Amino acid sequence: MATGDRIDPFLGFRFRVEIDGIQTAAFSEATIPDTTTATADYREGTDPKNVRKLSALNSYGNVTLKKGLSASRDISDWQRDVEQFGAGRNRRTISLILVDDEGVDSARWDIIEAWPTKINTTGLNATGNAVMIETLEIVNEGISRVA
């Protein structure tokens, strides 16, 4: 890169979502969940008067995906399987992939051991003309930026 070349941040409106085993991935909105490492205070009797901070458990926020409701039932079938059989065999890896202006993958977050905990759909309204939106909330056990 030449001196003076600008490095602009990525824009967040071009992305795709990949979910293991599910073909429907045309989402209009996706949240990248937060990650938190809790702290634990620790002090031994011979330590100075201040506590040490130790890292404790990691936790990961939920992913929220939104898309227009369509004829595809892949997402609702996944949710139904979780309801009927539990999360055990219904855990999947989800990838959120940011695409740059030239259509090249620019950043990727992999979310592991994910499964849907909630689905809701906007209501019906005979006087409106808005697209029906399906919102999927997904719990997970880890996220990492891999690209």
N, C-alpha and C positions, 0 to 999 in steps of 0.2 A: 504494500500500500504506500503510495506516494505521500510525502509530507503535505498536509493541508487537505487530504481527502476526508470527506465527511463520513461519519458513521451514524446513520439515522437509526432510531429504534424501530423495531417491528411494529406494524399496525395489526390490531387484533381482530380484523373483520374477515380474514380469509383463513379458514381452518377446516379440518375434517376430523371426524371421530371414528376410530376403529374399535369395535367390540368383538372379541372372540366369538365366532359362530353366529353373529348377527349381521345380516346384510344391510339393514336399514340404518344408515349412519348420516343422514342429511339433516344435521341439527342447525338451528339458527342461533343458538346461544349455548355456551358451555362455561362453567366456572372451573378454575384451577383451584383445588382445595388448599387450605393452609396446612402447614405442618408445624407442630409444636413439640418441643422437648421440655418436659417438666424438670424442675430443679428440686433437689433435696438438700436441706441444710444439714451440715455435719460438723461436729466439733469434738475433739478429744480433750481430755483434761489437761494435757500439757500444751495445747495450742494457745496462741494469743487470744485476746478477748473477742475476736471476730470469728464468725462461722465460715466454713468452706462451702462452696456451692458445688454440688455433684450433679451430674446429669442423671435423670431418672427416665421414666417411661416416655416414649414417643406417641403422639396421637395425630390423626389425620382427619381433616374436615371432610364433609360430604361433597360429592360432585353433583352439580345440578345441570341437567341437559334439557334443552327445550327444542321442540320441533313441531312443525305443522302436522296435525292429525291426518293420517292417510289410511289407505286400505291395508297396509302392511300391519301384521299383528305380531311381529317378532319381539318387540319390546313388551307388549302386554302378555305374550306367552311366557317370556322370561320371568316377569313378575308373578304370573300365576303359578309357575313351577316353584318359585321360592315360597309362595303361600302354601302350596300343597306338600312339598317335600323338604322344605327348609333350605338354608343357604349352602349347606355342605357341598353338594354336587353342582350347584348353580353359580359358583364363583368364577369370575372371568377377569381377563386383563383388558383394560381400556386404554387406548392411546389417544391423547389429544395432540394433534399435529398442526402447527402454525405454518402457513404457506406464504412465501413472499410474493412481491409484485410480479415476478417472472414465473410463478407456479412451482417454485422449488421449495421442498420442505426445509424450514429454517430452524424450528425448535420442536422438540417432542417431549411430552411427559407421559410416562407409563404409570398406570394406576393398577395395583395388583390386588387380587382377592376381592374384587368388587362384586356387589350384588345390589339389586334394587330394593329399597326399603319403602318407597312411596311413589305412586303415580297419581297425577291428577290432570284433569282436562278442563279447559275453560267451558263455561256453561253454554247452553243453547239460547239463542235470542232471535226471535222471528223478525225483529225490526233492525237488526244489525247486519253488517256485511264483513265482519272481521274473520280472519282465518282462525279456526279452532287450534289451540296450542296445547300440546301434551307436554307435561313437565315430569321429568324422571329424576328422583333423588336417589343417589347411590352411595352406600357406605363402602369403605375400603380399609385395607390394612397397610397401605404404603403408597407413596408417590415418589418418583424420582425423575428429574430432568435428565434425559439420556442423549439429547442432541441440542 
